[in-house]
């Protein structure tokens, strides 16, 4: 049995799964997404991201657990997929 902790992988816009960035918590992934999306919003660009759970990068599945988007007041909207 694999004893590795489950990681939260953040995949922003059209990044490949290989480019997904690992985080220990969903909170960390949301904070990073908020930073990226807020910067892009300053220039009128939209940004979405997906969250994937896996123990290792090679176990990542194409289908996400959550979708993240920036809300109208700057908060992160988390939608279960």
Long-range contacts (C-beta under 8 A, 24 or more apart in sequence): 2-55, 4-55, 4-56, 5-55, 6-53, 6-54, 6-55, 7-53, 7-54, 7-55, 7-56, 8-51, 8-52, 8-53, 9-51, 9-52, 9-53, 9-54, 9-57, 9-60, 10-49, 10-50, 10-51, 10-68, 11-49, 11-50, 11-51, 11-52, 11-64, 12-36, 12-47, 12-48, 12-49, 13-47, 13-48, 13-49, 17-52, 17-57, 17-60, 17-62, 18-57, 20-52, 20-57, 20-60, 22-57, 26-51, 26-66, 26-78, 29-68, 30-68, 30-76, 30-78, 33-68, 33-76, 34-70, 34-74, 34-75, 34-76, 37-68, 37-69, 37-70, 37-76, 38-70, 38-74, 41-70, 46-70, 50-81
